[in-house]
């Protein structure tokens, strides 16, 4: 399609005006002067921009600098060197949390980030654990390991009861003489009963503790829960427990999320794959997170906590959950 004559004429005049401006000495000199002025101002503008960025960074970092220099009113922390060979030492592990894990919490701590109400904040770590556990799991993060123990203790209230193998009568944590049964009783005051012997637990011990009757169902959940440590002596076959209608929760103050279990360190995924309904573990250097309580369980078993009003009081803030997701 040919261009109309008036369009061709307009284009010709535009090109002619551009050529005349480019060849006009006065216009060319003005362009040179503007270009020279711009080049001279670039270093000053860049310097001012860099100064602004540095001042902003200094203002943001000032609270952290003051905390370590002792300029603030509270007692400043001290650098820790752990030469004990024990990563779960009461004073700390001496291993810093990865910067990427700390950075994951920053948006939530600044208050300019939130999650949709219909989205589970633990979905990333749940997807991460599903393959390792061999089944679909849900994760509940509470603000401390003791908070997780208090939740487990609720299994022994109302119509429920908790059974703890006697072979678990060992200190729950280094430097603390308290045992698992004592801690569950102390936090809740529910029905906690020790079963078996110091050498282990058998099906006969389980049946005797229940009076020969299978566990009743209360609200769709089994009302008897076997709470134990990750010890080989207190392990019962999963099919045997389920024949008696008993759930099993393993309490591991220090554990890994994935990997194979060993005598020195257990894995939450391996415990659930082996038949446990849930695992309560503490956040530590092994999980790559600060201290927190992490309750991992099969989806059907975890449904009971969705309706428990205590969960909202003990649940960890989004910043801690974000750190767990990043560490996983």
Secondary structure, 3 states (H helix, E strand, C coil): CCCCHHHHHHHHHHHHHHHHHHHCHHHHHHHHHHHHHHHHHHHHHHHHHHHHHHHHHHHHHHHHHHHHHCCCCCCCCCCCCCCCCCCCCCCCCCCCCCHHHHHHHHHHHHCCCCCCCCCCCCHHHHHHHHHHHCCCEEEEEECCHHHHHHHHHHHHCCCCEEEEEHHHCCCCECCECCCHHHHHHHHHCCCEEEECECCECCHHHHHHHCCCCCCCEECCEECEEEEEECCHHHCCCHHHHHHCCEEEEEEEEECECCCCCCCCCCEHHHHHHCCCCEEEEECCCCCCCCCCEEEEEEHHHHHHHHCCCHHHHHECCHHHHHHHHHHC
